[in-house]
Amino acid sequence: MSDTFGASRKFRILAINDDCCRENLCLVGDTSISGARVVRELDTLIRLYCKPACIVSDNGTEFTSRAILEWAGKNKVEWHYIDPGKPQQNGFIESFNGSLRDELLNEELFDSLADARRKLAIWRYDYNNVRPHSSLGNRTPAQARRAFEQDESITPDALVQAHGPSYLTARLSL
């Protein structure tokens, strides 16, 4: 996802969401985002949440890079690319991107990259921890994740089947 911030500056945003509980796991703003940067963020997420069963993304250069292909092979993670021009195939992240645009990017002026990163972090906290989501039974994504961790039979919208007591990220959307 790419959007313009501040006075004639262009920043890019990397958003990674867990499709199971709709939690935004990563929201990074920078002047450019390479495949190597995406790999670093994914490695961090694996340390925090475990390895995903599948990752779904568009065909952006950061997601089709050699770094990503090598990472997916090395980590044995299935990577699914949506068809070009078919954003509805990755509806969860498209919905998230729309909310991010409407509620933050179109409403705020960013003085600097640091200012954009600060505002992204505040918005992410609100999205994950404060406001309920109707798709999660009016729970926040953080509440949905905690419920999933505590009761392995809870699977929002039956997106995943629980395979043990620990939280497993079933599918990530980029």
Backbone bond lengths (Angstrom), bond angles and torsions (degrees), N, CA, C in turn:
res aa  C-N    CA-C-N  psi(-1)  N-CA   C-N-CA  omega(-1)  CA-C   N-CA-C  phi
1 M - - - 1.440 - - 1.517 107.67 -
2 S 1.292 117.52 134.09 1.450 121.87 -179.12 1.522 109.35 -130.50
3 D 1.300 116.35 132.52 1.457 121.92 177.42 1.518 108.97 -141.61
4 T 1.314 115.32 158.12 1.455 121.29 -178.70 1.521 109.73 -97.56
5 F 1.324 116.47 133.97 1.450 122.34 178.51 1.519 109.18 -125.96
6 G 1.318 116.55 154.81 1.453 122.13 170.45 1.514 113.94 62.65
7 A 1.277 115.13 -170.99 1.461 122.68 -176.15 1.517 110.09 -75.29
8 S 1.304 115.90 99.64 1.470 125.44 175.93 1.523 114.09 53.33
9 R 1.326 117.52 26.81 1.462 120.98 175.33 1.511 108.78 -105.98
10 K 1.299 115.62 146.02 1.450 119.30 177.92 1.519 109.19 -117.22
11 F 1.319 116.26 123.79 1.443 123.19 176.18 1.513 108.14 -117.24
12 R 1.315 115.27 156.06 1.464 120.39 176.43 1.516 108.33 -114.59
13 I 1.324 114.32 156.28 1.454 120.43 -180.00 1.520 108.77 -126.72
14 L 1.321 115.70 134.71 1.453 122.49 171.38 1.518 107.04 -108.85
15 A 1.320 117.03 121.24 1.461 122.37 176.85 1.519 108.11 -119.05
16 I 1.322 116.49 131.18 1.457 122.03 176.62 1.525 107.23 -125.90
17 N 1.318 116.07 121.99 1.456 122.21 -178.23 1.513 110.66 -120.10
18 D 1.326 115.94 148.27 1.450 123.02 172.34 1.524 107.29 -89.41
19 D 1.319 117.16 118.34 1.461 120.66 -178.04 1.524 112.56 -65.32
20 C 1.312 118.43 -25.91 1.458 121.16 -176.73 1.520 111.76 -66.88
21 C 1.313 117.16 -52.70 1.467 119.98 -176.03 1.518 112.34 -112.32
22 R 1.308 118.18 7.87 1.464 124.70 177.09 1.533 112.80 63.13
23 E 1.314 116.53 16.14 1.464 120.28 -178.66 1.521 110.43 -76.11
24 N 1.329 116.24 135.74 1.449 120.73 173.50 1.521 107.20 -83.41
25 L 1.316 116.34 113.88 1.457 121.93 -176.15 1.521 112.44 -89.01
26 C 1.319 116.46 -23.77 1.459 120.63 -175.40 1.523 108.65 -153.60
27 L 1.315 116.14 129.53 1.452 121.85 175.52 1.525 106.81 -139.55
28 V 1.327 115.41 97.73 1.461 122.52 -172.63 1.517 109.86 -112.83
29 G 1.302 116.84 129.34 1.457 121.98 172.91 1.516 109.75 -111.03
30 D 1.335 116.49 135.40 1.467 120.59 178.97 1.520 108.68 -159.04
31 T 1.330 116.23 171.30 1.453 119.97 179.82 1.516 111.93 -71.42
32 S 1.332 117.32 -28.03 1.459 122.04 173.21 1.520 107.17 -154.50
33 I 1.320 115.67 154.46 1.459 120.38 179.20 1.528 107.60 -132.29
34 S 1.311 115.26 115.40 1.466 121.70 -178.30 1.519 110.30 -95.93
35 G 1.312 115.45 171.00 1.453 120.15 174.49 1.519 111.69 -60.74
36 A 1.325 116.82 -37.52 1.470 120.74 178.41 1.535 110.65 -63.02
37 R 1.316 116.64 -37.84 1.472 120.02 177.21 1.523 110.89 -66.13
38 V 1.329 116.87 -41.29 1.470 120.81 177.65 1.529 109.00 -61.69
39 V 1.314 118.11 -42.54 1.459 122.30 178.55 1.523 110.52 -59.49
40 R 1.326 117.94 -44.72 1.475 120.41 178.40 1.526 110.95 -59.57
41 E 1.325 116.79 -43.27 1.468 120.45 179.87 1.530 110.36 -65.65
42 L 1.330 117.84 -41.22 1.460 120.96 179.22 1.533 111.49 -65.45
43 D 1.332 117.17 -39.63 1.465 120.55 177.15 1.531 110.25 -60.89
44 T 1.315 116.89 -40.91 1.467 120.83 177.53 1.519 110.53 -63.39
45 L 1.328 116.84 -43.89 1.461 120.20 -179.15 1.526 111.96 -65.08
46 I 1.330 117.41 -35.62 1.469 120.22 177.53 1.523 110.12 -64.24
47 R 1.340 117.22 -40.85 1.461 119.87 177.97 1.527 110.92 -62.97
48 L 1.329 117.60 -34.35 1.464 121.27 -177.38 1.531 113.21 -84.32
49 Y 1.334 117.43 -38.42 1.463 120.58 -168.35 1.527 115.52 -123.48
50 C 1.274 120.26 -4.97 1.470 124.94 -173.53 1.530 110.15 89.21
51 K 1.309 114.86 171.38 1.455 121.75 -176.00 1.528 110.18 -79.85
52 P 1.336 117.26 135.86 1.467 119.44 177.35 1.525 110.77 -76.08
53 A 1.321 115.60 155.93 1.460 120.47 176.10 1.518 110.31 -75.24
54 C 1.329 116.48 -33.24 1.458 120.97 -175.79 1.521 109.22 -156.25
55 I 1.309 116.35 148.98 1.461 122.20 173.74 1.516 107.45 -122.48
56 V 1.319 115.70 134.13 1.460 122.07 178.98 1.518 107.63 -115.84
57 S 1.332 116.34 131.19 1.468 119.69 179.42 1.519 109.82 -149.05
58 D 1.320 113.85 170.21 1.462 118.56 171.87 1.524 108.40 -80.69
59 N 1.307 117.28 -170.53 1.469 122.17 -175.77 1.520 112.96 -100.98
60 G 1.329 116.93 27.66 1.459 120.23 178.84 1.518 111.47 -60.86
61 T 1.317 115.81 154.48 1.469 119.70 -176.08 1.516 112.50 -59.85
62 E 1.333 118.18 -31.79 1.462 119.85 178.89 1.523 111.96 -67.64
63 F 1.347 117.46 -23.84 1.462 121.47 -178.84 1.529 113.19 -97.37
64 T 1.300 118.23 -13.99 1.466 121.39 178.87 1.525 111.57 -107.13
65 S 1.307 116.58 9.50 1.461 121.05 -177.29 1.525 111.66 -71.29
66 R 1.307 115.21 162.85 1.461 121.53 177.01 1.526 110.63 -59.67
67 A 1.322 117.73 -37.44 1.467 121.15 -179.83 1.525 111.00 -59.95
68 I 1.325 117.33 -41.80 1.459 121.65 -179.91 1.525 110.65 -69.54
69 L 1.326 116.60 -45.74 1.468 119.92 -179.21 1.527 110.67 -60.87
70 E 1.330 117.35 -42.44 1.460 121.04 178.47 1.522 110.83 -66.05
71 W 1.345 116.82 -42.33 1.460 121.05 179.99 1.533 110.96 -61.69
72 A 1.326 117.01 -46.85 1.470 121.11 -178.91 1.527 110.51 -62.12
73 G 1.330 117.54 -41.48 1.462 120.97 178.08 1.517 112.28 -66.11
74 K 1.324 116.12 -46.20 1.461 121.09 -178.87 1.527 111.42 -63.37
75 N 1.329 117.23 -38.57 1.464 121.66 -177.28 1.529 113.28 -91.93
76 K 1.333 116.63 -0.80 1.467 121.71 -179.15 1.526 111.56 53.00
77 V 1.333 114.70 49.51 1.463 121.84 177.19 1.520 107.82 -111.04
78 E 1.315 116.38 125.28 1.458 120.96 177.28 1.528 108.61 -68.22
79 W 1.312 116.54 132.37 1.468 121.65 178.95 1.520 107.39 -118.65
80 H 1.314 115.95 121.61 1.464 121.01 -179.16 1.526 108.75 -112.65
81 Y 1.320 115.79 123.47 1.464 120.98 176.00 1.525 108.36 -95.91
82 I 1.314 116.81 133.60 1.458 119.84 175.57 1.520 108.81 -72.32
83 D 1.312 116.27 157.96 1.458 120.24 177.71 1.523 109.68 -67.38
84 P 1.331 118.00 140.58 1.468 120.53 178.25 1.528 110.80 -55.11
85 G 1.325 115.59 134.65 1.456 120.90 178.70 1.515 114.32 76.08
86 K 1.337 117.80 14.32 1.466 121.70 -178.92 1.537 110.27 -124.63
87 P 1.335 118.14 63.66 1.473 119.20 -178.10 1.522 113.46 -61.61
88 Q 1.344 117.75 -21.51 1.457 120.39 179.35 1.531 111.65 -64.80
89 Q 1.331 117.59 -16.86 1.462 120.57 176.96 1.530 111.64 -72.21
90 N 1.310 117.09 -12.42 1.462 122.30 176.63 1.523 107.60 -129.51
91 G 1.318 115.28 56.94 1.455 122.37 -171.62 1.513 115.41 -59.61
92 F 1.344 117.85 -35.34 1.461 119.06 -177.40 1.525 111.29 -63.61
93 I 1.322 117.14 -46.53 1.466 118.72 -178.93 1.520 110.73 -72.47
94 E 1.319 118.18 -32.20 1.464 120.14 177.43 1.523 110.57 -65.41
95 S 1.315 117.24 -39.72 1.467 121.08 175.84 1.522 110.25 -63.99
96 F 1.326 115.65 -44.20 1.463 120.54 177.43 1.528 110.68 -60.31
97 N 1.334 116.90 -47.44 1.464 120.94 179.91 1.522 111.46 -59.70
98 G 1.339 116.80 -39.54 1.462 120.30 177.86 1.517 111.83 -63.34
99 S 1.318 117.35 -43.00 1.467 120.93 177.31 1.519 110.62 -63.71
100 L 1.322 116.97 -43.61 1.464 121.17 179.22 1.528 110.84 -60.26
101 R 1.329 116.82 -44.80 1.471 120.70 178.66 1.523 111.43 -63.21
102 D 1.350 115.87 -50.99 1.464 120.57 -175.50 1.523 112.94 -65.37
103 E 1.313 116.77 -39.52 1.460 120.80 -171.76 1.520 114.42 -93.53
104 L 1.319 117.54 -21.21 1.465 119.11 -177.53 1.519 112.54 -128.01
105 L 1.310 117.24 -60.02 1.458 119.87 -169.84 1.524 113.03 -65.11
106 N 1.331 117.68 -35.62 1.462 120.40 179.62 1.527 112.52 -85.36
107 E 1.323 117.08 -8.26 1.465 121.32 -174.63 1.522 113.69 -107.14
108 E 1.300 117.89 -20.33 1.464 122.08 -172.40 1.520 111.77 -112.71
109 L 1.300 114.86 150.62 1.462 122.18 167.60 1.515 106.87 -105.05
110 F 1.304 116.50 135.65 1.457 121.53 -177.81 1.516 108.71 -109.85
111 D 1.331 115.89 123.91 1.461 121.63 -179.05 1.522 112.51 -77.20
112 S 1.309 115.83 -28.51 1.460 120.61 -175.33 1.525 108.51 -160.50
113 L 1.305 116.45 173.30 1.450 121.02 175.23 1.529 109.89 -62.82
114 A 1.310 117.57 -40.81 1.471 120.92 178.25 1.526 110.94 -60.91
115 D 1.325 117.25 -41.16 1.461 121.48 177.67 1.531 110.38 -63.97
116 A 1.321 117.32 -42.89 1.462 120.94 178.06 1.520 110.47 -62.42
117 R 1.317 117.66 -43.19 1.466 120.71 -179.90 1.524 111.24 -63.72
118 R 1.323 117.09 -40.80 1.470 121.15 178.39 1.522 110.37 -62.14
119 K 1.321 117.24 -46.14 1.467 121.23 -178.75 1.530 111.39 -68.75
120 L 1.320 117.23 -35.17 1.466 120.27 174.79 1.528 110.40 -62.81
121 A 1.330 117.64 -42.25 1.465 121.37 -179.38 1.531 111.07 -64.72
122 I 1.318 116.92 -41.47 1.472 120.57 178.62 1.522 109.96 -64.53
123 W 1.334 117.03 -45.23 1.462 120.85 -179.74 1.524 110.27 -63.13
124 R 1.330 117.02 -41.64 1.470 121.64 179.61 1.526 110.75 -61.34
125 Y 1.325 116.82 -43.38 1.467 119.95 178.43 1.529 110.07 -59.95
126 D 1.316 117.20 -45.81 1.460 121.62 179.45 1.526 110.26 -61.34
127 Y 1.312 117.05 -46.34 1.469 122.13 -178.85 1.531 111.03 -59.45
128 N 1.325 117.46 -43.92 1.464 121.41 -175.89 1.526 114.43 -81.87
129 N 1.340 117.98 -32.80 1.461 120.32 -166.92 1.519 116.43 -119.11
130 V 1.329 118.28 -15.35 1.462 118.83 -172.42 1.521 112.49 -110.03
131 R 1.295 116.95 -52.42 1.462 118.34 -172.90 1.524 112.22 -93.85
132 P 1.329 115.62 135.76 1.455 119.96 178.82 1.522 111.57 -75.99
133 H 1.317 115.29 154.92 1.458 122.44 178.77 1.526 108.28 -116.47
134 S 1.299 117.12 128.66 1.467 120.42 -178.50 1.524 111.41 -61.86
135 S 1.332 117.99 -32.34 1.467 120.92 -179.96 1.529 112.21 -68.65
136 L 1.323 116.96 -12.32 1.465 121.88 -179.99 1.528 111.13 -110.73
137 G 1.328 117.06 23.07 1.461 120.18 -178.16 1.511 111.75 67.98
138 N 1.324 116.45 36.73 1.469 123.83 -179.09 1.526 113.05 60.08
139 R 1.331 115.32 33.30 1.461 121.50 170.45 1.517 108.04 -105.02
140 T 1.303 115.98 159.70 1.463 119.47 172.49 1.524 107.63 -79.04
141 P 1.334 117.90 160.16 1.468 118.88 175.10 1.532 112.94 -56.81
142 A 1.322 117.05 -37.63 1.471 119.67 179.01 1.529 110.54 -65.26
143 Q 1.327 118.07 -40.14 1.464 121.00 177.05 1.525 110.65 -65.46
144 A 1.325 116.78 -40.98 1.467 120.79 179.08 1.526 110.30 -62.81
145 R 1.328 117.30 -41.71 1.473 120.23 178.57 1.529 110.40 -63.76
146 R 1.349 117.07 -44.78 1.465 119.69 179.58 1.535 111.09 -62.20
147 A 1.326 116.82 -41.88 1.468 120.09 178.26 1.521 110.32 -62.11
148 F 1.318 116.81 -41.26 1.458 121.51 179.00 1.526 110.61 -64.22
149 E 1.325 116.69 -41.22 1.461 120.58 179.21 1.524 111.30 -64.43
150 Q 1.336 117.07 -37.85 1.462 121.25 -175.70 1.523 112.95 -82.37
151 D 1.316 117.72 -32.76 1.460 121.41 -176.49 1.520 108.43 -128.28
152 E 1.319 116.30 100.96 1.459 119.94 -173.78 1.520 113.51 -65.08
153 S 1.328 118.13 -8.56 1.465 119.18 178.19 1.521 112.41 -85.89
154 I 1.334 118.11 -11.56 1.464 120.67 179.87 1.515 109.44 -82.10
155 T 1.301 115.95 121.75 1.452 121.47 176.52 1.521 107.79 -138.21
156 P 1.330 118.83 101.58 1.462 120.76 -178.09 1.525 111.32 -53.36
157 D 1.313 115.95 124.89 1.464 123.10 178.98 1.521 112.74 56.17
158 A 1.331 116.92 22.12 1.467 121.85 178.36 1.524 112.00 52.63
159 L 1.330 116.63 37.41 1.459 119.88 179.75 1.520 111.97 -73.31
160 V 1.311 116.51 -30.42 1.459 119.53 -178.56 1.518 109.07 -139.97
161 Q 1.291 114.96 158.02 1.451 120.65 172.67 1.521 107.45 -102.37
162 A 1.311 116.46 135.42 1.459 120.94 -179.86 1.525 109.36 -71.67
163 H 1.331 116.56 137.40 1.460 121.22 -178.74 1.520 111.60 -123.49
164 G 1.281 119.17 20.49 1.450 119.66 179.75 1.511 110.88 158.59
165 P 1.310 115.94 176.04 1.450 119.83 -174.57 1.527 114.25 -74.50
166 S 1.317 118.61 -21.04 1.460 118.73 -178.17 1.522 110.62 -90.01
167 Y 1.291 115.25 155.79 1.463 121.84 -179.49 1.511 109.43 -72.41
168 L 1.311 116.83 126.58 1.456 121.82 177.79 1.519 109.18 -120.12
169 T 1.287 116.44 125.34 1.457 119.86 176.41 1.514 107.14 -72.82
170 A 1.316 116.20 116.14 1.451 119.69 -174.78 1.521 111.77 -81.87
171 R 1.319 117.45 -44.80 1.454 119.49 -178.51 1.516 108.45 -151.86
172 L 1.291 115.58 132.82 1.454 120.82 177.18 1.507 109.57 -105.25
173 S 1.307 116.24 145.16 1.461 121.63 173.94 1.504 108.27 -113.64
174 L 1.325 115.88 136.12 1.456 121.41 178.75 1.507 108.99 -121.08
